[in-house]
Amino acid sequence: MVGNARINKEYCTVLQSCENVDGLIKYLSSQGFSDVEISNAKQKAVEEYYVVKNSKDTQILTVFDESYPAQLNCMKHKKPVFLYARGNVELLNTEMVAVVGTRKPSDFTEKVEKKIVKRIIDDYKLTILSGLALGCDAVAHDAALHCNGSTIAVLPSGLDNVSPKRNIGLAERIIDNNGLLLSEYPNNFEATKYTPLARDEIVAGLSGSILVIECSEESGTMQTVKFGNKYNKVVGTYVPSDASMGDYSGNIFIIDNKMGISINSKEKLPELFKKNKDDTRGEQLMIF
């Protein structure tokens, strides 16, 4: 199996220079791929082509297309070679804020998250980006829809195999309300234990900034934060005056270790939308 990194490093230039599939096959043969490997890859490509062709509402964006999101260039060779899209792909040209957090937010957290998402949409007209997971991700998408805002969901599975199953209805509502579903996996691909991490990296790469609502130190959300730091995104996190209102140990860790800024005030929310990190990381910025 050839992954994104190897394709981007070794084969993209070749793909651009080959006039047809036969030229590509000739090159692959010269690189030591067997006839069986090439034949299997070609058959898989043909099968996937017809799956997409017969799906009226699925588009494929490749690294060669003008419509491929330039934001993912921050991932360099790790960026997905293919993206499968369903819905309003024009949203990829908008400024996005990733809203992420635990799969088990407290009731208090959910109420705060809905208020924050509404303010982001009403005051800043940004697109809400998340990963369609249970909990904070789902709340973010749902809140955006209730505010008549725009939202993008990046899936850890194929678009025809929404994961988790409990959010199939939410995924359909996103499409019905001019939103976008995005995945690096072909339509019927099932999520594995590894794909949520890859999904989180795409969320971080696409985002202009990242807002952590609630998470523990062990939460997968912390991986999104690390990717955000790696790709020089502004990371903000919410910490209430009474941290017992949920498990905010991850949020506090982010502040204490200068991985992001505390967004606890509507007046300070614009700090999240700065284009580059600055020395405000680690500051405590009032109470929401």
Secondary structure, DSSP 8 states (H G I E B T S, - for coil): ---HHHIIIIIHHHHHH-SSHHHHHHHHHHTT--HHHHHHHHHHHHHHHHHHHT-TT-EEEETTSTTS-GGGGGGGGGS-SEEEEEE-GGGGGS-EEEEE--SS--HHHHHHHHHHHHHIIIII--EEEE---TTHHHHHHHHHHHTT--EEEE-SS-TTS-SSGGGHHHHHHHHHTT-EEEESS-TT----SSHHHHHHHHHHHH-SEEEE-S--TTSTHHHHHHHHHHTT-EEEE---SSGGGTT-HHHHHHHHTTSSEE---TTTGGGGG-SS--TTTT------
